[in-house]
Amino acid sequence: MAKVKGAESAGEDIQKLPFEEALQRLEAIVEALEAQDLPLESLLARYQEGTALAQLCQAKLNEAELKIQQLEKSGKGEMTLKAMPNPEEQ
């Protein structure tokens, strides 16, 4: 299968996107794929970019989830994850 021209550099650029921008681009790609009659090459390129963006968004969400959890040692010495308190609730 032929590589999409510039796909490697585009992949590197995608990794630098903030979550919100990646999500917006992903939504735009989904809308374009659903609404337009695209040539096969364009369709595949957008699909590949969308897949990379979806993976990036999931990774960023996982990272954010870890940041809002903390390890807590129980009375028995077991380590458990505990959600950090929401500052707005205090």
Backbone bond lengths (Angstrom), bond angles and torsions (degrees), N, CA, C in turn:
res aa  C-N    CA-C-N  psi(-1)  N-CA   C-N-CA  omega(-1)  CA-C   N-CA-C  phi
1 M - - - 1.450 - - 1.522 108.65 -
2 A 1.304 117.71 137.27 1.455 122.66 -178.80 1.520 110.16 -76.02
3 K 1.319 114.67 145.59 1.458 119.71 177.63 1.520 109.66 -81.01
4 V 1.309 115.22 146.84 1.453 120.04 175.81 1.520 107.48 -75.42
5 K 1.319 116.16 130.48 1.451 120.81 -177.99 1.524 109.77 -59.67
6 G 1.330 115.69 127.24 1.453 120.99 178.49 1.519 113.89 80.22
7 A 1.320 118.05 7.10 1.465 120.54 -176.81 1.521 111.73 -64.62
8 E 1.332 117.24 -37.33 1.458 119.29 -179.01 1.521 111.08 -66.51
9 S 1.329 117.93 -45.63 1.458 119.67 179.66 1.519 110.87 -69.17
10 A 1.332 117.37 -33.37 1.461 120.24 176.89 1.519 109.86 -64.85
11 G 1.335 117.40 -39.01 1.458 121.38 177.87 1.513 111.73 -62.77
12 E 1.323 115.98 -39.02 1.459 120.00 177.50 1.520 110.35 -66.23
13 D 1.335 117.54 -39.72 1.459 121.34 179.01 1.524 111.01 -66.39
14 I 1.319 117.18 -38.35 1.458 121.59 -179.57 1.522 110.48 -60.62
15 Q 1.314 117.72 -40.00 1.460 121.61 -177.84 1.528 112.54 -62.42
16 K 1.317 117.60 -20.80 1.465 121.86 -178.07 1.528 112.76 -91.00
17 L 1.330 117.43 -6.43 1.460 120.53 -176.17 1.524 111.87 -71.92
18 P 1.331 116.87 141.39 1.461 118.92 170.24 1.530 109.47 -69.15
19 F 1.314 116.72 157.76 1.461 121.89 -175.69 1.524 112.27 -53.39
20 E 1.319 117.43 -48.86 1.459 121.11 -174.82 1.526 111.80 -61.34
21 E 1.324 116.44 -41.37 1.465 120.01 179.74 1.527 111.08 -69.09
22 A 1.326 116.52 -39.89 1.464 120.39 177.84 1.521 110.25 -62.42
23 L 1.320 116.88 -41.65 1.461 120.90 179.74 1.529 111.05 -65.70
24 Q 1.328 117.04 -40.61 1.468 120.46 177.88 1.526 110.97 -62.86
25 R 1.329 116.49 -43.38 1.469 119.93 178.67 1.521 110.71 -64.26
26 L 1.322 116.62 -40.29 1.462 120.70 178.55 1.526 110.45 -62.72
27 E 1.319 117.39 -44.33 1.465 120.82 178.49 1.525 111.26 -62.28
28 A 1.329 117.26 -39.93 1.464 121.13 178.81 1.533 110.87 -64.78
29 I 1.323 116.42 -39.10 1.465 120.49 178.76 1.525 110.25 -65.45
30 V 1.321 116.80 -44.09 1.468 120.43 179.30 1.525 110.19 -60.63
31 E 1.326 116.71 -44.88 1.465 120.12 178.79 1.528 110.86 -61.38
32 A 1.328 117.01 -42.59 1.466 120.83 -179.70 1.525 110.90 -64.73
33 L 1.316 116.55 -41.17 1.466 119.93 -179.99 1.524 111.34 -66.66
34 E 1.311 116.77 -34.69 1.463 120.40 -179.31 1.529 112.26 -78.70
35 A 1.323 117.43 -31.26 1.457 120.79 -170.26 1.527 114.85 -99.32
36 Q 1.313 118.51 -22.85 1.458 120.21 -171.35 1.520 111.85 -111.54
37 D 1.322 113.35 151.41 1.455 120.82 172.77 1.529 106.15 -94.86
38 L 1.326 115.87 90.61 1.457 121.57 -173.51 1.523 111.64 -93.30
39 P 1.332 116.52 150.49 1.467 119.30 171.86 1.537 109.22 -63.34
40 L 1.305 116.27 153.43 1.461 121.60 -175.41 1.528 112.50 -54.83
41 E 1.325 117.95 -45.36 1.468 120.51 -178.39 1.523 111.40 -62.21
42 S 1.318 116.69 -42.13 1.459 120.75 178.64 1.525 110.55 -66.98
43 L 1.309 116.13 -40.59 1.457 121.69 178.06 1.528 110.68 -59.49
44 L 1.325 116.42 -47.17 1.462 120.56 -179.98 1.524 111.86 -64.78
45 A 1.324 117.09 -41.22 1.463 120.54 179.55 1.527 110.68 -62.75
46 R 1.324 116.80 -43.69 1.471 119.92 179.08 1.518 111.14 -67.80
47 Y 1.327 116.54 -37.72 1.462 120.24 177.81 1.529 110.27 -61.92
48 Q 1.329 116.68 -44.84 1.467 120.63 179.73 1.524 110.82 -63.54
49 E 1.320 116.87 -42.92 1.463 119.70 178.40 1.526 109.99 -64.41
50 G 1.317 116.70 -41.80 1.458 120.59 178.94 1.518 112.22 -61.90
51 T 1.314 116.43 -40.41 1.465 120.81 177.89 1.525 110.61 -63.02
52 A 1.323 116.41 -44.21 1.466 120.52 178.75 1.533 110.64 -63.79
53 L 1.320 116.64 -40.45 1.462 120.19 178.98 1.525 111.42 -66.49
54 A 1.324 116.98 -39.88 1.469 120.48 178.49 1.527 110.43 -63.04
55 Q 1.324 116.89 -41.79 1.467 120.59 178.26 1.521 110.81 -65.03
56 L 1.327 116.57 -40.80 1.460 120.75 178.69 1.528 110.83 -63.14
57 C 1.323 116.67 -45.93 1.465 120.36 179.80 1.527 110.73 -61.08
58 Q 1.321 117.13 -43.08 1.466 120.39 179.42 1.525 110.80 -63.44
59 A 1.324 117.12 -41.87 1.465 120.75 179.15 1.525 110.89 -63.51
60 K 1.328 116.59 -41.66 1.464 119.95 179.58 1.527 111.18 -67.20
61 L 1.329 117.47 -36.64 1.464 120.37 176.29 1.526 110.73 -65.81
62 N 1.318 116.83 -42.24 1.470 120.58 177.73 1.524 110.92 -61.89
63 E 1.324 116.22 -42.26 1.461 121.13 178.98 1.530 110.60 -63.33
64 A 1.314 116.74 -42.60 1.462 120.67 179.29 1.524 110.82 -64.17
65 E 1.323 116.58 -39.70 1.461 120.24 179.22 1.526 110.73 -61.78
66 L 1.317 116.70 -41.65 1.461 119.81 178.82 1.523 111.89 -64.82
67 K 1.313 116.12 -34.55 1.458 119.62 -179.37 1.525 112.41 -69.26
68 I 1.327 117.25 -24.44 1.457 118.79 -178.32 1.526 112.05 -98.20
69 Q 1.299 116.24 10.68 1.458 121.52 174.41 1.518 108.38 -114.97
70 Q 1.291 115.72 155.38 1.455 119.58 175.69 1.518 109.13 -138.04
71 L 1.301 115.63 153.78 1.456 119.84 176.96 1.519 109.31 -81.44
72 E 1.317 115.26 138.08 1.457 120.25 178.49 1.523 108.20 -130.62
73 K 1.310 115.87 134.66 1.459 120.82 179.47 1.523 108.35 -91.61
74 S 1.330 115.66 125.43 1.461 120.18 -179.97 1.524 110.28 -80.34
75 G 1.328 116.18 173.59 1.459 121.39 178.76 1.519 112.53 -61.02
76 K 1.324 117.30 -25.56 1.464 121.73 179.55 1.526 111.60 -88.21
77 G 1.313 117.10 2.47 1.456 120.70 -179.96 1.515 114.11 85.45
78 E 1.334 117.03 6.89 1.459 120.73 178.97 1.522 109.87 -84.18
79 M 1.322 115.20 142.75 1.460 120.28 178.46 1.526 108.74 -92.80
80 T 1.323 116.23 129.89 1.461 121.35 177.42 1.522 108.80 -132.38
81 L 1.324 115.11 154.78 1.457 120.21 175.71 1.517 109.09 -86.14
82 K 1.301 115.29 135.34 1.455 120.43 178.24 1.519 107.49 -130.27
83 A 1.315 116.24 133.74 1.460 119.88 177.41 1.520 108.89 -66.17
84 M 1.311 115.63 138.34 1.457 119.54 177.37 1.521 108.50 -70.72
85 P 1.323 117.72 145.54 1.460 119.51 -179.78 1.523 111.10 -64.85
86 N 1.312 115.18 144.50 1.453 121.50 177.42 1.525 107.95 -77.11
87 P 1.346 118.92 122.13 1.465 120.80 -177.51 1.527 112.85 -60.00
88 E 1.323 117.91 -25.62 1.460 120.90 -179.67 1.519 111.87 -73.24
89 E 1.340 117.51 -22.90 1.456 121.60 -178.29 1.518 112.03 -85.07
90 Q 1.306 118.43 -13.08 1.464 121.20 -176.66 1.500 111.58 -87.11
